């Protein structure tokens, strides 16, 4: 069962704005038994997932200075979903890397 957007992250560090997903990301999540809200909760809490340490530091700085935020989550072996929140916090997108 998917959580309604209103139930997203009591531990949220920022607002996601409008949340959208590509069909490819939704299909991958469904295929591997994952829920979009699970990734969104992690992203909104500042758990940047499987990014390199430098990108995690950059995200922490971006959070403080209103820049774009980027997370990557490996949902299955070799299957990664990116979550990107735009700098104005108006839009958060779930997508597969090749869809960027």
Secondary structure, 3 states (H helix, E strand, C coil): CCCCHHHCCCCCCCCCCEEEECHHHHHHHHHCCCCHHHHHHHHHCCCCECCCHHHHHHHHHHHHHCCCEEEEEEEECCEEEEEEECCCCCEEEEEEHHHC
